[in-house]
Amino acid sequence: MKKKSIQSVLTKKAQFTLPKRIRDRLGLKPGDRIAFILEKESVRLVPVHSTLDKHFACISPRQTPEDYKVLRKEVEASIAKEVMGDQN
């Protein structure tokens, strides 16, 4: 497979525009996060997909006002269960 080079220019503020072709290929949209993975002589860009966004507002409050410490533990437990593939 032949690799294609797509270039961008670094600004004075050390910013660059990720070319549309790459954004489209990675499925990125404004506000999405990307990780920069340093390799020997290069950097790899990887989309960061948050499971928190997927779980936002999926838990109904049991009481008002909500106990956010308990709520956070429940959300973290739910995410951990999903990540571990519900191994019970």
CYANA upper distance limits for C-alpha pairs under 8 A (distance plus 0.5 A):
  6 ILE  CA     19 PRO  CA      8.18
  7 GLN  CA     19 PRO  CA      8.41
  8 SER  CA     16 PHE  CA      6.92
  8 SER  CA     17 THR  CA      6.94
  8 SER  CA     18 LEU  CA      7.62
  8 SER  CA     19 PRO  CA      7.67
  9 VAL  CA     16 PHE  CA      6.37
  9 VAL  CA     17 THR  CA      8.00
 10 LEU  CA     14 ALA  CA      6.04
 10 LEU  CA     15 GLN  CA      5.96
 10 LEU  CA     16 PHE  CA      5.37
 11 THR  CA     15 GLN  CA      5.71
 11 THR  CA     16 PHE  CA      6.70
 18 LEU  CA     22 ILE  CA      7.22
 18 LEU  CA     23 ARG  CA      7.06
 19 PRO  CA     23 ARG  CA      6.85
 20 LYS  CA     24 ASP  CA      6.43
 21 ARG  CA     25 ARG  CA      6.67
 22 ILE  CA     26 LEU  CA      6.64
 23 ARG  CA     27 GLY  CA      6.33
 23 ARG  CA     28 LEU  CA      5.41
 23 ARG  CA     29 LYS  CA      7.59
 24 ASP  CA     28 LEU  CA      6.76
 26 LEU  CA     47 PRO  CA      7.43
 28 LEU  CA     32 ASP  CA      6.64
 28 LEU  CA     47 PRO  CA      7.80
 32 ASP  CA     47 PRO  CA      8.13
 32 ASP  CA     48 VAL  CA      8.00
 33 ARG  CA     47 PRO  CA      6.71
 33 ARG  CA     48 VAL  CA      5.87
 33 ARG  CA     49 HIS  CA      8.02
 34 ILE  CA     45 LEU  CA      6.90
 34 ILE  CA     46 VAL  CA      5.97
 34 ILE  CA     47 PRO  CA      4.91
 34 ILE  CA     48 VAL  CA      5.66
 35 ALA  CA     45 LEU  CA      6.20
 35 ALA  CA     46 VAL  CA      5.62
 35 ALA  CA     47 PRO  CA      6.74
 35 ALA  CA     48 VAL  CA      6.78
 36 PHE  CA     43 VAL  CA      6.75
 36 PHE  CA     44 ARG  CA      6.24
 36 PHE  CA     45 LEU  CA      5.45
 36 PHE  CA     46 VAL  CA      7.12
 37 ILE  CA     43 VAL  CA      6.00
 37 ILE  CA     44 ARG  CA      5.47
 37 ILE  CA     45 LEU  CA      6.88
 37 ILE  CA     46 VAL  CA      8.01
 38 LEU  CA     42 SER  CA      6.82
 38 LEU  CA     43 VAL  CA      5.16
 38 LEU  CA     44 ARG  CA      6.99
 39 GLU  CA     43 VAL  CA      6.16
 39 GLU  CA     44 ARG  CA      7.74
 50 SER  CA     54 LYS  CA      7.67
 51 THR  CA     55 HIS  CA      6.93
 51 THR  CA     79 ILE  CA      7.68
 52 LEU  CA     56 PHE  CA      6.54
 52 LEU  CA     79 ILE  CA      8.45
 55 HIS  CA     75 VAL  CA      8.27
 61 PRO  CA     66 GLU  CA      6.73
 62 ARG  CA     66 GLU  CA      7.76
 66 GLU  CA     71 LEU  CA      7.96
 67 ASP  CA     71 LEU  CA      6.67
 68 TYR  CA     72 ARG  CA      6.35
 69 LYS  CA     73 LYS  CA      6.86
 70 VAL  CA     74 GLU  CA      6.80
 71 LEU  CA     75 VAL  CA      6.76
 72 ARG  CA     76 GLU  CA      6.59
 73 LYS  CA     77 ALA  CA      6.51
 74 GLU  CA     78 SER  CA      6.62
 75 VAL  CA     79 ILE  CA      6.69
 76 GLU  CA     80 ALA  CA      6.52
 77 ALA  CA     81 LYS  CA      6.53
 78 SER  CA     82 GLU  CA      6.78
 79 ILE  CA     83 VAL  CA      6.61
 80 ALA  CA     84 MET  CA      6.51
 81 LYS  CA     85 GLY  CA      6.63
 81 LYS  CA     86 ASP  CA      5.58
 81 LYS  CA     87 GLN  CA      8.31
 82 GLU  CA     86 ASP  CA      6.52
